[in-house]
Amino acid sequence: MKHKRGFNPLERTSAHRKALHRSMVTSLFRYERIRTTKAKALEIRRSAEKMITRAKVDSVHNRRLVSSRLYDEGVVAKLFTIIAPRMQDRPGGYTRIIKLGERAGDAAEIVILELVDYQLDTGDSKDKDKKAKKQPAKKAAAPKAAKEKAKTEKKEPAKAAKPAAKAPKAEKPEVSDAEKAE
């Protein structure tokens, strides 16, 4: 039974467990969706939800508390500027766990841990058309042309140097035996 136990140690040492929490919560906030085992997801969810609750009030103190747990400043900034404002009207329950089934090797239950407002990119044709209109074709082709031009400029001096180095050697006039004797 699990009475009076505060957390699942996941059969790891405390340093390993803290590093696991840190890396998985960072990945959750970076990608907003991760695939893991059920036991890890249940533990990571606790840490992630506490951090989101802290991030809803953007203060120096809260930023420092969250930064002490997450070592990636970019993810901390994303949490406070993008994720927390989306969760502002929600009183809790910022994540969801979706069961996928059992892993083939050890039959561990695999789940997806994601933020509740995560939107899966379905790849609608309308979205593709909007993205194509936003990115003009000239800008995409310009870097390629610049790279090709740089490559050809690098190759041309090398080609010019090779023929100069391979100039035919001047033939020595043949010396007769009589001249050698002198």
N, C-alpha and C positions, 0 to 999 in steps of 0.2 A: 504494500500500500504506500501511497505517497503523502501521508500525513506529516505536517510540519516540515516539509522540505521546500525551500524557497525557489529553487531553480533546478533544471536538469543539467548535471555537469557534463553530459555528452561523452563520458568516458575519456576526458582530456584533462591535462593539467591546467591550472588556473591561467598561466601565461598563454598556453595554446588556445584555450577557450576565449580569452579576451581578444587575441589576434583574430580568431575566427569571427567573433561578433563584429569586430571593427571592419574587417574586410567584406563581410556579407552585407552589413548595413550600408557601407559605402557603395557596394554594387547595386543594392536595391534603390538607393537614391539616385545613382548615376543612370541606370537603365530603366528604372521604375518597374522592373519585372525580372525575377530570377527564378531559376529552376533548381530545387534542392530536395533534401529528404524532409519528411514530415516533422521529425523531432527537431531538426535544426530550424525549420521554418517557424515552429511554435516559439522557440526561444528568441529568434531574431525579431519576430513580430513585436515582442515585448519591448525590446530596445528601440526599435524603429518608431513605434507609436509614442514612446516617451519623448524621443527627440523631436518628432513632429509637433507634439504639444508644446514643447519648449520654444520651437521655432515660430509658433503662431504669434508670440510677443517678441518683436525684434528689438532686443536690447543688448548692450555690450556684455552684460552678465550672462544672458542666455547664449550668446554667440560663443563666449569663452567656454561655457559648460559643454556645448555641443562639439566645439573644436577639440576639447580634451579627449573626446571619444572618437572623433573622425579626424584623420590626419591629412585628408585631402581638402585644401581650402576651396577649391573649385566646387566640390560637392557641398561643402558647408554653405557657400554662397548660393548655390542652386536651391538648397533646402529652404533658406530664409527668403529668397526672392521669388522663386517659382512655385515650389511645392506647398509651402505653408499658406500662402495667400489663397491657393485653390481649396484648402481644407478649412478655411476660416469659419465657415458657417456649420461645420460638422463637429459635434461634441466628442467624438471618439470613433474608433473603428475605422482607421485610415487604410488598413490593409485587408486583403482577402486571400484565402488559400484555396486553390483549385486542385483537386486530386487528379493525378494522371494515371496511376496504376503502380505496379511493382517493377523494380529494376531487375533486369535479367540475371545479373551476377549473384546478388545476395538477397533478392526479394525484399529490399527496403522500399517502403512506400515513397514514391516520388510525387512532389507537388510543385505548383507554381505559386510563388509568393509575389503579389503585385499590389501596387497602390490602387485604391478603390476607383479612382477616376482615370485609370490608365485606359487609353484608347488604342486598340489594336489597329495597325495600318492594314486595311483590307485591300488597298490597291485599286480603288474605283477609277474608272477611266476619266471621270470629271476631275478628280484630284490630280491625275497625271497631266491633263490638259492645262490646269492652272499652274502647275510647276513648270511646264514647258514654256508658258507665256511669260513667267517671271524671269526665266533665264534665257537671254537672247543667245542665238547660236554663234554670233560673232565673238562674244566673250569666251565661249568655250573653245573656239577654234584658234583664237589668238595665242594662248599659251603654247599650243601644239606647234604653231608656225614658228614661234620664237625659239622653241627648243630645237626644231629642225634646222633653223638658221644658225643657231649656235653650234650645232653638231657639224654642219658643213663648213663653218668658219674654222673650227678646230681641225678638221681634216685637211683643208686646203693648204695651210702652211706646212703640214707634215708631208704632203705629197710634193710640194715644191722643194723641200729640203732633201728629199731622197734622190731625185735626179742629179742635183748638184753634187751630192756626195759620191754618186756613182759615175762621175765623169770618166771618160776613157783615159787610161794612162798613156802618157807619151811613150812611143816606142823608142827604144835605144838603138842607135845605129850599130850595125854589126861591126865588130872589130876583127880585123884579120889577124892571123897568127904572127905576122911580121910586126904589126903595131904592138901586139902584146909583148913581144920580146924586147922592144925598145923601152 
